[in-house]
Amino acid sequence: MATPPPEENLKQFQLAVSLVPEMELKGKNMWYTSMNGNMYTYMGKEGTLGIRLGKDDYLAFREKYKVGDLKSYGAIMREYVPIPQELFEDTDTLKHYMEMTHAYAKTLAPKPTKKK
């Protein structure tokens, strides 16, 4: 069973998701949001919130905030950027990026679910 992120980090994720009414937080130990079978935000056991962005937004975000790759269990999560701590103190900007990731998720082709 996966180890859940620290409680304080989960609260930050809950805050971020609450900024966009259409977003729904899912999971128990690995928290995420998804749409049409595509995950677009993620928080693993390390407690780092990652959001998925399109190529141009991804590159601009990395440049602006000087962030590296988001890794999960040693693997790089393509299209994801880690949210720096400073954005949790600027909810207007955080909301902007949460809206961006939600809008990007709408452009992704639906994936079939594996649940039976």
Number of C-alpha atoms within 10 A of each C-alpha: 5 9 11 18 19 13 10 10 19 18 11 17 22 14 15 21 22 15 16 14 8 9 17 13 16 12 11 11 14 16 20 21 20 17 17 13 15 16 13 23 25 25 23 22 16 14 19 23 24 24 25 24 25 16 11 8 17 17 13 12 17 16 11 8 14 9 13 12 15 20 17 14 9 7 9 12 17 12 17 24 25 22 19 15 12 11 15 16 11 10 14 12 13 20 19 13 20 23 19 16 21 23 14 15 23 14 10 14 11 12 10 9 9 6 4 3
